[in-house]
Amino acid sequence: MKILNKLKNKHYQIKCHKRYKKFRKCSIPYPFYDQKRNTFEWVNYGKKDYDIDESLFFALSRKANTGLVYHYQANIFCRNKKNEKPNYRIKVSHCHSFDEVVRYLYMHPDTFVIPKEYLSEYSTQELINLKRIQNYLHIIGLRDEKRSKELSEVSSTLDDLYNKDKKTLRDVFKIYKYNVLEKKLIKNEKLSRYENKKAIEYKNYRTMFEDNEEIVKEILKEERDYRIFRRYSRVGERYFLIDKNDNYRAILEFIEEDKIKFRDLTEDMVKYRTNGFKSFIEYKNDLYNKFLEDSKWYNESFNENSNIIYAKFKLIEIIENNRTK
């Protein structure tokens, strides 16, 4: 077994040297796209061998002897002690890039949390981003990665074989057999997890953010069914209603719309008091100024005679605790 591993390592070293020898004099990371493998890497020659990273952050951190730490908590498949069988347990762990944090959130969307004592390791922007991703994973019904009983038994058998002090030829063949079986089971279980029907259903849905909780409640009670836009048709499109805390609250579908002049928007068409205005005039002036600013972005003009879209929607589903009912 040891001889086989040595031969594999030697073969790998020869392939690496052939692939990266042109970077032998590069002392800092070089951006390398390998067409044969369709991979992008940062490559340089280190103290004794090539340093190869997919991330420039990691490549330069190694040079500068620096790095980041992000702690998180989740139901992780791991050992507590060296010779202990691995099992699922709630545990605080850490990683060294934000991309890794997102990966572990993806693996553990149900149990992933950031303990309060580690919140300072994250920026406000990162925390918002993680919450939005986790909420999305919840609404598509994605659960924590969980090994099947069959996979757990195969992995346990492999552990026992690897930990044997003396391995017979029969053990070597068993290790090969169980390695192949373990890889096959992992692949099939991952494919089953990633073939998500909800994600297919939701892929063309758009997002409609609403900071005002009173307006959200009106929509959920079907007491409000309109939205006013400056441009673009939305009939037939479905939207997620998302509140100020980035929680998914409902699925809406726009069913009809009228193109009207801004001057023709009347008091009976809107619920301005819930929007926080004391009078319709105050509300309309505020809306006019928002549309005026928006038009400047597109180098367009806006006035009382400009067209706006008065769109109607219907409530399709209410989402409770980021799980669709």
C-alpha positions as CSV (number, residue, x, y, z in Angstrom):
1,M,0.0,0.0,0.0
2,K,2.8,2.4,0.9
3,I,4.7,1.6,-2.3
4,L,1.5,2.2,-4.3
5,N,1.0,5.6,-2.6
6,K,4.7,6.5,-3.2
7,L,4.3,5.7,-6.9
8,K,1.1,7.8,-7.1
9,N,2.8,10.7,-5.4
10,K,5.8,10.5,-7.7
11,H,3.6,10.4,-10.8
12,Y,1.7,13.5,-9.5
13,Q,4.9,15.4,-8.8
14,I,6.1,14.7,-12.4
15,K,2.8,15.9,-13.9
16,C,2.9,19.1,-11.7
17,H,6.5,19.8,-12.7
18,K,5.7,19.5,-16.4
19,R,2.6,21.7,-16.0
20,Y,4.1,24.4,-13.9
21,K,7.8,24.5,-14.9
22,K,7.4,27.7,-16.9
23,F,6.6,29.4,-13.6
24,R,9.9,28.2,-12.0
25,K,11.2,31.8,-11.7
26,C,7.9,33.4,-10.6
27,S,8.4,34.4,-6.9
28,I,4.9,35.9,-6.6
29,P,1.6,34.5,-7.8
30,Y,1.1,34.3,-11.5
31,P,-2.5,34.1,-13.0
32,F,-2.6,30.8,-14.9
33,Y,-5.5,29.4,-16.9
34,D,-5.1,25.8,-17.8
35,Q,-7.2,25.1,-21.0
36,K,-6.7,21.3,-20.7
37,R,-8.2,21.1,-17.2
38,N,-10.4,24.3,-17.6
39,T,-9.1,25.7,-14.3
40,F,-7.7,29.0,-13.1
41,E,-5.0,29.2,-10.6
42,W,-2.4,31.4,-9.0
43,V,1.0,29.8,-9.3
44,N,4.5,30.6,-8.0
45,Y,7.5,28.7,-6.8
46,G,7.8,28.6,-3.1
47,K,10.7,27.4,-0.8
48,K,10.9,23.9,-2.2
49,D,8.0,23.4,-4.6
50,Y,5.2,25.2,-6.4
51,D,2.5,27.0,-4.4
52,I,-0.8,26.7,-6.2
53,D,-4.0,28.4,-5.1
54,E,-7.4,29.0,-6.6
55,S,-7.7,32.1,-4.4
56,L,-5.5,35.2,-4.8
57,F,-6.3,36.0,-1.2
58,F,-4.8,32.8,0.0
59,A,-1.8,33.1,-2.3
60,L,-0.9,36.6,-1.1
61,S,-1.8,35.8,2.6
62,R,0.8,33.1,2.5
63,K,3.4,35.5,1.2
64,A,2.6,38.2,3.7
65,N,2.2,35.7,6.6
66,T,-1.3,36.9,7.4
67,G,-4.9,35.7,7.2
68,L,-8.4,35.8,8.5
69,V,-10.5,33.7,10.8
70,Y,-14.2,33.2,10.7
71,H,-15.9,31.1,13.4
72,Y,-19.3,29.5,13.0
73,Q,-21.4,26.8,14.6
74,A,-23.2,23.9,12.9
75,N,-24.1,20.2,13.1
76,I,-20.8,18.9,11.9
77,F,-19.7,15.3,11.0
78,C,-16.5,15.0,13.0
79,R,-14.5,13.3,15.7
80,N,-14.1,14.6,19.3
81,K,-10.9,12.5,19.8
82,K,-8.4,11.0,17.5
83,N,-9.5,7.4,17.7
84,E,-13.2,8.1,18.1
85,K,-15.7,7.2,15.4
86,P,-16.9,10.4,13.6
87,N,-20.5,11.4,14.2
88,Y,-22.7,14.5,13.8
89,R,-22.5,16.9,16.7
90,I,-23.2,20.7,17.2
91,K,-19.8,22.2,17.3
92,V,-18.0,25.5,16.8
93,S,-15.5,25.4,14.0
94,H,-13.7,28.0,11.9
95,C,-12.4,28.7,8.4
96,H,-10.1,31.3,6.8
97,S,-12.1,33.0,4.0
98,F,-15.6,34.3,3.5
99,D,-16.0,31.9,0.5
100,E,-15.4,29.0,2.9
101,V,-18.0,30.4,5.3
102,V,-20.6,30.4,2.5
103,R,-19.6,26.8,1.6
104,Y,-20.2,25.6,5.2
105,L,-23.5,27.5,5.3
106,Y,-24.4,25.7,2.1
107,M,-23.6,22.4,3.8
108,H,-25.5,23.2,7.0
109,P,-28.4,25.6,6.2
110,D,-30.5,24.3,9.1
111,T,-28.0,24.5,11.9
112,F,-25.5,27.1,10.7
113,V,-25.2,30.0,13.1
114,I,-22.6,32.5,14.1
115,P,-22.2,32.6,17.9
116,K,-22.5,36.1,19.4
117,E,-18.9,36.1,20.7
118,Y,-17.7,35.8,17.1
119,L,-20.0,38.3,15.3
120,S,-17.2,40.9,15.4
121,E,-15.2,38.8,12.9
122,Y,-17.8,39.6,10.3
123,S,-18.7,42.9,8.6
124,T,-22.3,44.1,8.5
125,Q,-22.4,43.5,4.8
126,E,-21.2,39.9,5.2
127,L,-23.8,39.2,7.9
128,I,-26.6,40.5,5.7
129,N,-25.3,38.4,2.8
130,L,-25.2,35.2,4.9
131,K,-28.7,35.8,6.2
132,R,-30.1,36.3,2.7
133,I,-28.4,33.2,1.4
134,Q,-29.6,31.1,4.4
135,N,-33.1,32.4,3.9
136,Y,-33.1,31.4,0.3
137,L,-31.8,27.9,1.1
138,H,-34.6,27.6,3.6
139,I,-37.4,28.5,1.1
140,I,-36.1,25.9,-1.4
141,G,-36.3,23.3,1.4
142,L,-32.5,22.5,1.5
143,R,-31.5,20.6,4.6
144,D,-28.2,19.9,6.3
145,E,-25.9,17.5,4.5
146,K,-26.6,14.1,6.1
147,R,-24.8,10.8,5.4
148,S,-27.0,7.8,4.8
149,K,-26.7,4.8,7.0
150,E,-25.0,2.9,4.1
151,L,-22.4,5.6,3.5
152,S,-21.7,5.8,7.3
153,E,-21.1,2.1,7.5
154,V,-18.8,2.1,4.4
155,S,-16.8,5.0,5.9
156,S,-16.5,3.3,9.2
157,T,-15.2,0.1,7.6
158,L,-12.6,2.1,5.7
159,D,-11.5,3.8,9.0
160,D,-11.1,0.4,10.6
161,L,-9.0,-0.9,7.7
162,Y,-6.8,2.2,7.5
163,N,-6.2,2.0,11.3
164,K,-5.0,-1.6,11.2
165,D,-1.3,-1.8,12.3
166,K,-0.6,-4.6,9.8
167,K,-2.5,-4.8,6.5
168,T,-2.8,-8.0,4.5
169,L,-3.1,-8.1,0.7
170,R,-6.7,-8.8,1.2
171,D,-7.0,-5.6,3.3
172,V,-5.4,-3.6,0.5
173,F,-8.0,-4.9,-2.0
174,K,-10.8,-4.2,0.5
175,I,-9.6,-0.6,1.0
176,Y,-9.6,-0.1,-2.8
177,K,-13.1,-1.7,-3.1
178,Y,-14.6,0.4,-0.2
179,N,-12.9,3.6,-1.5
180,V,-14.6,3.2,-4.9
181,L,-18.0,2.4,-3.1
182,E,-17.6,5.4,-0.8
183,K,-16.9,7.8,-3.7
184,K,-19.9,6.5,-5.6
185,L,-22.3,6.8,-2.6
186,I,-21.0,10.4,-1.9
187,K,-21.6,11.4,-5.5
188,N,-25.1,9.9,-5.6
189,E,-26.1,11.5,-2.3
190,K,-24.8,14.9,-3.4
191,L,-26.6,14.7,-6.7
192,S,-29.8,13.9,-4.9
193,R,-29.3,16.9,-2.6
194,Y,-28.4,19.3,-5.4
195,E,-31.2,18.4,-7.8
196,N,-33.6,20.7,-6.1
197,K,-37.1,21.1,-7.5
198,K,-38.0,24.2,-5.6
199,A,-34.9,26.0,-7.0
200,I,-36.1,25.1,-10.5
201,E,-39.5,26.5,-9.7
202,Y,-38.1,29.7,-8.2
203,K,-35.3,30.4,-10.7
204,N,-37.2,33.1,-12.6
205,Y,-38.8,34.7,-9.6
206,R,-37.8,38.3,-8.8
207,T,-37.6,40.1,-5.5
208,M,-39.8,42.9,-4.1
209,F,-38.4,44.5,-0.9
210,E,-40.7,46.2,1.5
211,D,-39.3,48.0,4.6
212,N,-42.7,49.0,6.0
213,E,-44.0,46.1,8.2
214,E,-47.6,47.5,8.1
215,I,-47.6,47.3,4.3
216,V,-46.3,43.7,4.5
217,K,-49.2,42.8,6.8
218,E,-51.7,44.4,4.5
219,I,-50.4,42.4,1.6
220,L,-50.5,39.2,3.7
221,K,-54.1,39.9,4.6
222,E,-54.9,40.7,0.9
223,E,-55.8,44.3,1.9
224,R,-53.2,45.8,-0.5
225,D,-52.8,44.5,-4.1
226,Y,-51.0,47.2,-6.1
227,R,-47.5,48.6,-6.7
228,I,-46.6,51.7,-8.7
229,F,-43.7,51.6,-11.1
230,R,-42.2,54.2,-13.4
231,R,-41.6,51.8,-16.3
232,Y,-41.5,48.1,-17.5
233,S,-44.3,45.6,-17.7
234,R,-44.5,42.9,-15.0
235,V,-47.7,41.0,-15.8
236,G,-47.3,37.3,-15.4
237,E,-44.1,37.6,-13.3
238,R,-43.8,36.2,-9.8
239,Y,-42.0,38.0,-7.0
240,F,-40.8,37.1,-3.5
241,L,-41.9,39.7,-1.0
242,I,-39.0,40.4,1.3
243,D,-39.1,42.5,4.5
244,K,-36.6,44.9,6.1
245,N,-34.9,41.9,7.9
246,D,-34.4,40.0,4.7
247,N,-37.1,37.5,5.5
248,Y,-39.1,35.9,2.7
249,R,-42.7,36.7,3.5
250,A,-44.8,35.8,0.5
251,I,-45.0,34.9,-3.2
252,L,-46.9,37.4,-5.4
253,E,-47.9,37.3,-9.0
254,F,-48.6,40.5,-11.1
255,I,-51.9,39.9,-12.9
256,E,-52.8,43.2,-14.6
257,E,-51.5,46.7,-15.1
258,D,-52.6,50.1,-16.4
259,K,-50.3,52.6,-18.1
260,I,-51.5,56.0,-16.9
261,K,-50.2,59.6,-16.8
262,F,-48.7,60.6,-13.5
263,R,-51.3,63.4,-13.2
264,D,-54.1,60.8,-13.4
265,L,-53.0,59.0,-10.2
266,T,-55.9,59.6,-7.8
267,E,-56.4,59.3,-4.0
268,D,-58.7,56.3,-4.2
269,M,-56.0,54.3,-6.0
270,V,-53.5,54.3,-3.1
271,K,-53.3,53.7,0.6
272,Y,-51.0,56.6,1.4
273,R,-51.5,56.6,5.2
274,T,-49.8,53.2,5.6
275,N,-46.9,54.6,3.7
276,G,-46.5,57.2,6.5
277,F,-48.1,60.3,4.8
278,K,-50.8,62.5,6.3
279,S,-52.2,63.6,2.9
280,F,-52.5,62.3,-0.6
281,I,-50.7,65.5,-1.9
282,E,-47.7,64.8,0.4
283,Y,-47.6,61.2,-0.8
284,K,-47.8,62.2,-4.5
285,N,-45.1,64.8,-4.2
286,D,-42.8,62.3,-2.6
287,L,-43.5,59.8,-5.4
288,Y,-43.0,62.4,-8.0
289,N,-39.5,63.3,-6.6
290,K,-38.5,59.6,-6.5
291,F,-39.5,59.1,-10.1
292,L,-37.8,62.3,-11.1
293,E,-34.5,61.1,-9.6
294,D,-34.9,57.7,-11.1
295,S,-35.4,59.2,-14.6
296,K,-32.1,61.2,-14.3
297,W,-30.3,57.9,-14.0
298,Y,-31.6,56.9,-17.5
299,N,-31.1,60.4,-18.9
300,E,-34.9,60.7,-19.3
301,S,-37.3,63.5,-18.5
302,F,-40.2,63.1,-16.1
303,N,-43.2,65.4,-15.5
304,E,-46.9,65.3,-14.7
305,N,-47.6,64.0,-18.2
306,S,-45.2,61.1,-18.0
307,N,-46.4,57.6,-18.0
308,I,-46.3,55.4,-15.0
309,I,-47.4,51.7,-14.4
310,Y,-50.1,51.0,-11.9
311,A,-49.8,47.2,-11.4
312,K,-52.0,44.8,-9.6
313,F,-50.8,41.5,-8.0
314,K,-52.4,38.6,-6.2
315,L,-51.1,36.6,-3.2
316,I,-49.9,33.1,-4.2
317,E,-48.3,31.8,-1.0
318,I,-47.6,33.0,2.5
319,I,-44.1,32.1,3.8
320,E,-43.8,31.4,7.5
321,N,-40.3,31.3,9.1
322,N,-38.9,31.1,5.6
323,R,-40.6,27.8,4.9
324,T,-43.5,27.9,2.4
325,K,-46.9,26.9,3.7
